[in-house]
Amino acid sequence: MSSSMTFGDLKAIMGRCTGDIEQLTEDHLGTAFTDLGYDSLAVLEIASQIQREYGLQIPDEAIEDMTSPQSVIDYVNTGLAAV
């Protein structure tokens, strides 16, 4: 388990979950997942993978607030800092 999440870490997780990350760059950090072509099921899969890899419990309401790659990174890093 890592002590922080980077864009590269999230991109790798997203790739394992959806396989569709070719066009994802750091320029997309603030872009909504829906605008990137990810539906709510994909976001749930990404959150589940994060929970497995980082040992971080993510409540449903927090998943709903994870609207962009940056919001996921911020949530995970805040959670990891509290551990």
MODELLER restraints for C-alpha pairs under 7 A, 6 or more apart:
rsr = mdl.restraints
at = mdl.atoms
rsr.add(forms.Gaussian(group=physical.xy_distance, feature=features.Distance(at['CA:1:A'], at['CA:53:A']), mean=6.37, stdev=0.5))
rsr.add(forms.Gaussian(group=physical.xy_distance, feature=features.Distance(at['CA:1:A'], at['CA:54:A']), mean=5.28, stdev=0.5))
rsr.add(forms.Gaussian(group=physical.xy_distance, feature=features.Distance(at['CA:2:A'], at['CA:54:A']), mean=6.77, stdev=0.5))
rsr.add(forms.Gaussian(group=physical.xy_distance, feature=features.Distance(at['CA:3:A'], at['CA:80:A']), mean=6.24, stdev=0.5))
rsr.add(forms.Gaussian(group=physical.xy_distance, feature=features.Distance(at['CA:4:A'], at['CA:77:A']), mean=5.36, stdev=0.5))
rsr.add(forms.Gaussian(group=physical.xy_distance, feature=features.Distance(at['CA:4:A'], at['CA:80:A']), mean=6.56, stdev=0.5))
rsr.add(forms.Gaussian(group=physical.xy_distance, feature=features.Distance(at['CA:5:A'], at['CA:73:A']), mean=5.96, stdev=0.5))
rsr.add(forms.Gaussian(group=physical.xy_distance, feature=features.Distance(at['CA:5:A'], at['CA:76:A']), mean=6.71, stdev=0.5))
rsr.add(forms.Gaussian(group=physical.xy_distance, feature=features.Distance(at['CA:5:A'], at['CA:77:A']), mean=6.06, stdev=0.5))
rsr.add(forms.Gaussian(group=physical.xy_distance, feature=features.Distance(at['CA:6:A'], at['CA:73:A']), mean=6.76, stdev=0.5))
rsr.add(forms.Gaussian(group=physical.xy_distance, feature=features.Distance(at['CA:7:A'], at['CA:26:A']), mean=6.96, stdev=0.5))
rsr.add(forms.Gaussian(group=physical.xy_distance, feature=features.Distance(at['CA:11:A'], at['CA:21:A']), mean=6.88, stdev=0.5))
rsr.add(forms.Gaussian(group=physical.xy_distance, feature=features.Distance(at['CA:13:A'], at['CA:46:A']), mean=6.65, stdev=0.5))
rsr.add(forms.Gaussian(group=physical.xy_distance, feature=features.Distance(at['CA:13:A'], at['CA:49:A']), mean=6.84, stdev=0.5))
rsr.add(forms.Gaussian(group=physical.xy_distance, feature=features.Distance(at['CA:14:A'], at['CA:21:A']), mean=6.95, stdev=0.5))
rsr.add(forms.Gaussian(group=physical.xy_distance, feature=features.Distance(at['CA:14:A'], at['CA:46:A']), mean=5.98, stdev=0.5))
rsr.add(forms.Gaussian(group=physical.xy_distance, feature=features.Distance(at['CA:15:A'], at['CA:21:A']), mean=5.61, stdev=0.5))
rsr.add(forms.Gaussian(group=physical.xy_distance, feature=features.Distance(at['CA:17:A'], at['CA:45:A']), mean=6.24, stdev=0.5))
rsr.add(forms.Gaussian(group=physical.xy_distance, feature=features.Distance(at['CA:17:A'], at['CA:46:A']), mean=6.07, stdev=0.5))
rsr.add(forms.Gaussian(group=physical.xy_distance, feature=features.Distance(at['CA:18:A'], at['CA:42:A']), mean=6.83, stdev=0.5))
rsr.add(forms.Gaussian(group=physical.xy_distance, feature=features.Distance(at['CA:29:A'], at['CA:68:A']), mean=6.47, stdev=0.5))
rsr.add(forms.Gaussian(group=physical.xy_distance, feature=features.Distance(at['CA:29:A'], at['CA:69:A']), mean=5.01, stdev=0.5))
rsr.add(forms.Gaussian(group=physical.xy_distance, feature=features.Distance(at['CA:29:A'], at['CA:70:A']), mean=4.85, stdev=0.5))
rsr.add(forms.Gaussian(group=physical.xy_distance, feature=features.Distance(at['CA:30:A'], at['CA:68:A']), mean=5.61, stdev=0.5))
rsr.add(forms.Gaussian(group=physical.xy_distance, feature=features.Distance(at['CA:30:A'], at['CA:69:A']), mean=6.51, stdev=0.5))
rsr.add(forms.Gaussian(group=physical.xy_distance, feature=features.Distance(at['CA:30:A'], at['CA:70:A']), mean=5.65, stdev=0.5))
rsr.add(forms.Gaussian(group=physical.xy_distance, feature=features.Distance(at['CA:31:A'], at['CA:68:A']), mean=5.53, stdev=0.5))
rsr.add(forms.Gaussian(group=physical.xy_distance, feature=features.Distance(at['CA:32:A'], at['CA:67:A']), mean=5.32, stdev=0.5))
rsr.add(forms.Gaussian(group=physical.xy_distance, feature=features.Distance(at['CA:32:A'], at['CA:68:A']), mean=4.50, stdev=0.5))
rsr.add(forms.Gaussian(group=physical.xy_distance, feature=features.Distance(at['CA:33:A'], at['CA:67:A']), mean=5.82, stdev=0.5))
rsr.add(forms.Gaussian(group=physical.xy_distance, feature=features.Distance(at['CA:33:A'], at['CA:68:A']), mean=5.21, stdev=0.5))
rsr.add(forms.Gaussian(group=physical.xy_distance, feature=features.Distance(at['CA:47:A'], at['CA:63:A']), mean=6.95, stdev=0.5))
rsr.add(forms.Gaussian(group=physical.xy_distance, feature=features.Distance(at['CA:51:A'], at['CA:57:A']), mean=5.77, stdev=0.5))
rsr.add(forms.Gaussian(group=physical.xy_distance, feature=features.Distance(at['CA:51:A'], at['CA:58:A']), mean=6.78, stdev=0.5))
rsr.add(forms.Gaussian(group=physical.xy_distance, feature=features.Distance(at['CA:66:A'], at['CA:72:A']), mean=5.38, stdev=0.5))
